Amino acid sequence: MELVKQWYAKRIDSWEYHLATRSTDRVVRPFDWGIEWMARWPFSSAGADAEDKLCELSKIAIARSPEFFAYEPP
C-alpha cells in the first residue's frame, strides 16, 4: 500500500509541476487581504491593521455564526 501512495504522490507532484510551468504569461499580483468585503459584515473590528481585523472578525463570525450567515430575503 505504501508503494502505491509513493507512486501516486510522485505522479501528482509531476502533474502539478507540469501545470505550474506550462504557462509563461502569468501575472504576479500583490497580496490583498480583501478587507473591503468585511465592511458589510454585521459586526466590526477595532483591529490595528488588516491582518488583526481579519483575525478578529473571523473569530467573531465563528462565535456568532447564525447572525453572520443570516440574510434578509430579497
Contact map, one row per residue, 1 for C-alpha under 8 A:
11111000000000000000000000000000000000000000000000000000000000000000000000
11111100000000000000000000000000000000000000000000000000000000000000000000
11111110000000000000000000000000000000000000000000000000000000000000000000
11111111000000000000000000000000000000000000000000000000000000000000000000
11111111100000000000000000000000000000000000000000000000000000000000000000
01111111110000000000000000000000000000000000000000000000000000000000000000
00111111111000000000000000000000000000000000000000000000000000000000000000
00011111111100000000000000000000000000000000000000000000000000000000000000
00001111111110000000000000000000000000000000000000000000000000000000000000
00000111111111000000000000000000000000000000000000000000000000000000000000
00000011111111100000000000000000000000000000000000000000000000000000000000
00000001111111110000000000000000000000000000000000000000000000000000000000
00000000111111111000000000000000000000000000000000000000000000000000000000
00000000011111111100000000000000000000000000000000000000000000000000000000
00000000001111111110000000000000000000000000000000000000000000000000000000
00000000000111111111000000000000000000000000000000000000000000000000000000
00000000000011111111100000000000000000000000000000000000000000000000000000
00000000000001111111110000000000000000000000000000000000000000000000000000
00000000000000111111111000000000000000000000000000000000000000000000000000
00000000000000011111111000000000000000000000000000000000000000000000000000
00000000000000001111111100000000000000000000000000000000000000000000000000
00000000000000000111111100000000000000000000000000000000000000000000000000
00000000000000000011111111000000000000000000000000000000000000000000000000
00000000000000000000111111000000000000000000000000000000000000000000000000
00000000000000000000001111100000000000000000000000000000000000000000000000
00000000000000000000001111110000000000000000000000000000000000000000000000
00000000000000000000000011111000000000000000000000000000000000000000000000
00000000000000000000000001111100000000000000000000000000000000000000000000
00000000000000000000000000111110000000000000000000000000000000000000000000
00000000000000000000000000011111000000000000000000000000000000000000000000
00000000000000000000000000001111100000000000000000000000000000000000000000
00000000000000000000000000000111110000000000000000000000000000000000000000
00000000000000000000000000000011111000000000000001100100000000000000000000
00000000000000000000000000000001111111000000000000000000000000000000000000
00000000000000000000000000000000111111100000000001000100000000000000000000
00000000000000000000000000000000011111100000000000000000000000000000000000
00000000000000000000000000000000011111111000000000000000000000000000000000
00000000000000000000000000000000011111111000000000000000000000000000000000
00000000000000000000000000000000001111111001000000000000000000000000000000
00000000000000000000000000000000000011111100000000000000000000000000000000
00000000000000000000000000000000000011111111000000000000000000000001000000
00000000000000000000000000000000000000011111000000000000000000000011000000
00000000000000000000000000000000000000001111100000000000100000000000000000
00000000000000000000000000000000000000101111110000000000100000000000000000
00000000000000000000000000000000000000000011111000001001100000000000000000
00000000000000000000000000000000000000000001111100001000000000000000000000
00000000000000000000000000000000000000000000111111111001000000000000000000
00000000000000000000000000000000000000000000011111011000000000000000000000
00000000000000000000000000000000000000000000001111111000000000000000000000
00000000000000000000000000000000101000000000001111111100000000000000000000
00000000000000000000000000000000100000000000001011111110000000000000000000
00000000000000000000000000000000000000000000001111111111000000000000000000
00000000000000000000000000000000000000000000111111111111100000000000000000
00000000000000000000000000000000101000000000000001111111110000000000000000
00000000000000000000000000000000000000000000000000111111111000000000000000
00000000000000000000000000000000000000000000101000011111111100000000000000
00000000000000000000000000000000000000000011100000001111111110000000000000
00000000000000000000000000000000000000000000000000000111111111000000000000
00000000000000000000000000000000000000000000000000000011111111100000000000
00000000000000000000000000000000000000000000000000000001111111111000000000
00000000000000000000000000000000000000000000000000000000111111111001000000
00000000000000000000000000000000000000000000000000000000011111111000000000
00000000000000000000000000000000000000000000000000000000001111111000000000
00000000000000000000000000000000000000000000000000000000000111111111000000
00000000000000000000000000000000000000000000000000000000000111111111100000
00000000000000000000000000000000000000000000000000000000000000011111110000
00000000000000000000000000000000000000000100000000000000000000011111110000
00000000000000000000000000000000000000001100000000000000000010011111110000
00000000000000000000000000000000000000000000000000000000000000001111111000
00000000000000000000000000000000000000000000000000000000000000000111111100
00000000000000000000000000000000000000000000000000000000000000000000111110
00000000000000000000000000000000000000000000000000000000000000000000011111
00000000000000000000000000000000000000000000000000000000000000000000001111
00000000000000000000000000000000000000000000000000000000000000000000000111
